Amino acid sequence: MTKINSYKELQNFLTKVITDNGQYDDTDGAPHGVFWEHMTYQQFTTGNVPVVGGGRLRVLIPGNPDGSTLISILKAPFGGYRRMPAVGPPFFTDDQVASVADWISRNCPEN
């Protein structure tokens, strides 16, 4: 598991996974694209996923990875939406999902 210690590290981690999987240029398969690259920490930790679900799906709940949309959608299709990344497979591995979940469980450290 990769220890993620800040929002910037999380952004880099998410982008690296899809880039390493050769999916970065294919994110048009998702209506929100690489949304984490365009959100501030505050928007990401308290806001909703852009476009998807009419913008009513909260990205995550700090301290609660199991209740966070981001974790649900990385693991499997969720609420009628495709598993992320939408252009997968490959998808995030269990270890990669655990890294993101760990960051969320630690209340999403900013720095």
Sequence and secondary structure as in RCSB ss.txt:
>XXXX:A:sequence
MTKINSYKELQNFLTKVITDNGQYDDTDGAPHGVFWEHMTYQQFTTGNVPVVGGGRLRVLIPGNPDGSTLISILK
APFGGYRRMPAVGPPFFTDDQVASVADWISRNCPEN
>XXXX:A:secstr
     SHHHHHHHHHHHHHHTT GGGGGGSTT SGGGGS HHHHHHSB SSGGGGTSBS  TT GGG HHHHHHH
S BTTB  SSTT SS   HHHHHHHHHHHHTT    
